[in-house]
Amino acid sequence: MNGEAVVEIANLTKRPEVVTAGGVQWLLQPEGWVLNDPERLPKTPAPLSLHTLSGLGEYIRANRDELVQTQTMIHVLDQRNVRVLSKLQPLAARHCFATVTVVAEDFGFGRFYECESFNVALQTLFEPTDQAASLLSVVGNIRDEKVGSYDDDGVTQTVTAKQGVALAYHVKAPNPVTLRPYRTFREVDQPESKFVFRMQAGKEAGCRPSCALFEADGGRWKLEAIQSIATFLRAAVPGEVTVIA
């Protein structure tokens, strides 16, 4: 074996290595080696930002970006976020072409509202239902002075409500209450779920009582919302596009 053969064999066994010189790290790449450098991968623009499922359907159908629809996937990430993704690229990367997010005010579950604010939120952040109307009738007539917590068994509370100018009477607050809050995209049906309704007296004399709703379905509504979004999108985009929920 001559010297050239030994050098060639030695070169075949070389691997890229990082060395430090002058306080800077350098990558030494043997001759003939080709590395998949993420910086050399084709660049993609920032994802298109959308806020409605209908807008996403229009984007996919128009296909102005000339996406290969058989290689395009719509991923329903959760009840408030959807992404349009490519198939796997080199280095196991995926391109994200568009995102869809819900932009809307949410009701603060688990937080006590002053009665007037609770009344407004119940009318603006929930779909109108019979049980929502029943809850409104209770909250809208609560007397400022007190909440009858003395008759609170942990489930049902008795409150003092007023009728007309002078007549005061006791009324049972409904519990649990079934409501449809706006919690996902408006194009799909809002999931119905149960809530625990609670009230508490004002902490200081003269303060109005406050009200709160606590979620009581263990998060099942999120799964229903995700499935509703997927069903909507499967009907809104070409069949070649895969929808994953």
C-alpha positions as CSV (number, residue, x, y, z in Angstrom):
1,M,0.0,0.0,0.0
2,N,1.6,3.3,-1.1
3,G,1.4,6.6,0.7
4,E,-1.4,8.0,-1.6
5,A,-3.7,5.1,-0.7
6,V,-3.1,5.7,3.0
7,V,-3.9,9.4,2.6
8,E,-7.1,8.6,0.7
9,I,-8.2,6.1,3.3
10,A,-7.5,8.7,6.0
11,N,-9.7,11.2,4.2
12,L,-12.5,8.8,4.0
13,T,-12.6,8.4,7.7
14,K,-12.7,12.2,8.4
15,R,-15.8,13.8,9.8
16,P,-16.8,17.4,10.2
17,E,-15.5,18.9,13.4
18,V,-15.9,22.2,15.3
19,V,-12.6,23.9,16.3
20,T,-12.1,27.1,18.2
21,A,-9.6,29.6,16.9
22,G,-9.3,33.2,18.0
23,G,-12.3,32.8,20.3
24,V,-14.5,31.9,17.4
25,Q,-15.9,28.4,16.6
26,W,-15.3,27.1,13.1
27,L,-16.7,24.1,11.3
28,L,-14.1,22.1,9.4
29,Q,-15.7,20.2,6.6
30,P,-13.7,17.5,4.8
31,E,-13.5,17.7,1.0
32,G,-16.5,15.9,-0.6
33,W,-18.8,16.3,2.3
34,V,-22.2,18.1,1.8
35,L,-24.1,19.3,4.8
36,N,-27.8,20.1,4.9
37,D,-27.5,23.7,6.2
38,P,-30.9,25.1,7.4
39,E,-29.8,28.5,6.2
40,R,-29.5,27.2,2.7
41,L,-33.1,25.8,2.6
42,P,-35.6,27.6,0.5
43,K,-37.0,30.6,2.3
44,T,-40.7,30.9,2.9
45,P,-42.6,34.1,3.7
46,A,-44.3,34.7,7.1
47,P,-47.6,32.9,7.4
48,L,-50.7,34.7,6.2
49,S,-52.6,35.8,9.3
50,L,-56.4,35.2,9.2
51,H,-59.2,35.4,11.7
52,T,-62.1,33.6,10.2
53,L,-62.6,30.0,8.9
54,S,-64.5,31.4,5.9
55,G,-61.4,33.5,5.0
56,L,-59.3,30.3,5.2
57,G,-61.7,28.5,2.9
58,E,-61.4,31.4,0.4
59,Y,-57.6,31.3,0.6
60,I,-57.4,27.6,-0.1
61,R,-59.9,27.6,-2.9
62,A,-58.4,30.6,-4.7
63,N,-54.9,29.1,-4.3
64,R,-53.1,32.2,-5.4
65,D,-49.9,30.8,-3.8
66,E,-50.1,27.7,-6.0
67,L,-50.0,25.3,-3.1
68,V,-49.8,21.6,-4.0
69,Q,-53.1,20.8,-2.4
70,T,-52.5,17.0,-2.2
71,Q,-49.5,17.9,-0.1
72,T,-51.2,20.6,2.0
73,M,-52.6,19.9,5.5
74,I,-54.9,22.0,7.7
75,H,-54.2,21.3,11.3
76,V,-56.9,22.3,13.9
77,L,-54.5,23.0,16.7
78,D,-57.2,23.8,19.3
79,Q,-60.6,25.6,19.6
80,R,-59.0,29.0,18.8
81,N,-56.1,28.2,16.4
82,V,-55.8,26.6,12.9
83,R,-52.7,26.3,10.7
84,V,-52.1,25.4,7.1
85,L,-49.0,23.2,6.8
86,S,-46.8,21.7,4.1
87,K,-45.6,18.1,4.0
88,L,-42.4,17.3,5.8
89,Q,-39.4,19.2,4.3
90,P,-35.6,18.4,4.6
91,L,-34.5,18.4,8.3
92,A,-38.0,17.3,9.3
93,A,-39.3,20.8,9.0
94,R,-42.8,21.9,7.9
95,H,-43.7,25.2,6.2
96,C,-46.6,27.1,7.7
97,F,-48.5,29.0,5.0
98,A,-51.4,30.5,7.0
99,T,-52.7,30.7,10.5
100,V,-56.3,31.4,11.7
101,T,-56.9,32.7,15.2
102,V,-60.0,33.8,17.1
103,V,-60.0,37.5,17.8
104,A,-62.8,38.2,20.3
105,E,-63.3,39.1,24.0
106,D,-63.7,36.2,26.3
107,F,-65.8,35.9,29.5
108,G,-63.7,35.6,32.6
109,F,-64.8,32.2,34.0
110,G,-63.9,31.8,37.7
111,R,-63.8,35.6,38.2
112,F,-66.4,37.5,40.2
113,Y,-68.1,40.4,38.3
114,E,-70.0,43.2,39.8
115,C,-73.7,42.6,39.0
116,E,-74.1,45.2,36.3
117,S,-70.9,44.0,34.4
118,F,-72.0,40.4,34.7
119,N,-75.4,41.4,33.3
120,V,-73.8,43.0,30.3
121,A,-71.3,40.2,29.7
122,L,-74.1,37.6,29.8
123,Q,-75.9,39.4,27.0
124,T,-72.9,40.1,24.8
125,L,-70.6,37.1,25.3
126,F,-73.2,34.3,25.3
127,E,-75.7,33.0,22.8
128,P,-79.3,33.8,23.8
129,T,-80.9,30.7,25.4
130,D,-83.7,30.1,27.9
131,Q,-81.3,29.4,30.7
132,A,-79.3,32.6,30.0
133,A,-82.6,34.5,30.1
134,S,-83.5,32.9,33.4
135,L,-80.1,33.8,34.9
136,L,-80.5,37.4,33.6
137,S,-83.8,37.7,35.4
138,V,-82.1,36.7,38.7
139,V,-79.0,38.9,38.3
140,G,-81.0,41.9,37.0
141,N,-83.2,42.0,40.0
142,I,-80.7,41.4,42.8
143,R,-81.1,44.1,45.5
144,D,-78.0,46.0,46.2
145,E,-77.9,45.4,49.9
146,K,-77.1,41.7,50.2
147,V,-77.0,38.2,48.8
148,G,-78.8,35.7,51.0
149,S,-75.7,33.5,51.7
150,Y,-77.3,32.5,54.9
151,D,-79.3,30.0,52.9
152,D,-76.3,28.6,50.9
153,D,-75.9,24.9,50.9
154,G,-73.0,24.9,48.5
155,V,-75.2,24.2,45.5
156,T,-78.2,26.5,45.7
157,Q,-78.1,30.1,46.9
158,T,-81.0,32.3,47.9
159,V,-80.9,35.9,46.9
160,T,-83.0,38.9,47.6
161,A,-84.6,40.2,44.5
162,K,-87.0,43.2,44.0
163,Q,-90.1,43.6,42.0
164,G,-91.6,46.9,41.2
165,V,-90.8,49.6,43.7
166,A,-91.3,48.2,47.1
167,L,-91.9,44.4,46.9
168,A,-88.9,42.3,47.9
169,Y,-88.8,38.5,47.6
170,H,-86.4,35.5,47.8
171,V,-85.5,33.6,44.7
172,K,-83.3,30.5,44.2
173,A,-80.4,31.0,41.9
174,P,-80.2,28.3,39.2
175,N,-77.5,25.7,39.5
176,P,-75.9,24.2,37.5
177,V,-76.8,26.4,34.5
178,T,-76.3,25.3,30.9
179,L,-75.0,28.1,28.6
180,R,-73.4,28.7,25.2
181,P,-70.6,31.2,25.6
182,Y,-68.7,32.5,22.6
183,R,-65.4,30.5,22.9
184,T,-64.5,29.5,19.4
185,F,-64.9,30.7,15.8
186,R,-68.3,32.3,15.2
187,E,-68.9,30.3,12.0
188,V,-69.5,27.1,14.0
189,D,-72.0,26.3,16.7
190,Q,-70.8,27.3,20.1
191,P,-70.5,24.3,22.4
192,E,-73.1,24.0,25.2
193,S,-71.8,23.2,28.6
194,K,-72.7,23.4,32.3
195,F,-71.5,26.1,34.7
196,V,-71.7,26.6,38.4
197,F,-73.2,30.0,39.2
198,R,-72.1,31.6,42.4
199,M,-72.7,35.0,44.1
200,Q,-71.1,36.7,47.0
201,A,-72.0,39.8,49.1
202,G,-70.0,43.0,48.7
203,K,-66.9,43.0,50.9
204,E,-67.7,46.5,52.2
205,A,-70.9,48.1,53.4
206,G,-72.8,49.6,50.5
207,C,-70.9,47.5,47.9
208,R,-73.1,45.6,45.4
209,P,-72.9,41.8,45.4
210,S,-70.9,40.1,42.7
211,C,-71.5,37.0,40.4
212,A,-69.2,34.4,38.8
213,L,-69.5,31.4,36.6
214,F,-67.2,28.3,37.0
215,E,-66.8,25.8,34.2
216,A,-68.1,22.4,35.2
217,D,-67.7,20.1,32.1
218,G,-64.0,19.2,32.5
219,G,-63.1,20.8,29.2
220,R,-65.2,18.5,27.0
221,W,-66.5,21.6,25.1
222,K,-63.0,22.0,23.6
223,L,-63.1,18.6,21.9
224,E,-66.6,19.5,20.5
225,A,-65.3,22.8,19.2
226,I,-62.3,21.2,17.5
227,Q,-64.6,18.7,15.8
228,S,-67.0,21.4,14.7
229,I,-64.1,23.4,13.2
230,A,-62.8,20.4,11.3
231,T,-66.3,19.6,9.9
232,F,-66.7,23.2,8.7
233,L,-63.3,23.2,7.0
234,R,-63.8,19.8,5.3
235,A,-66.9,21.3,3.6
236,A,-65.2,24.6,2.8
237,V,-61.9,23.4,1.1
238,P,-61.2,21.1,-1.8
239,G,-61.2,17.4,-1.0
240,E,-57.5,17.1,-1.9
241,V,-56.6,19.1,1.2
242,T,-56.3,17.0,4.4
243,V,-57.9,18.4,7.5
244,I,-56.5,17.0,10.8
245,A,-58.3,17.7,14.2
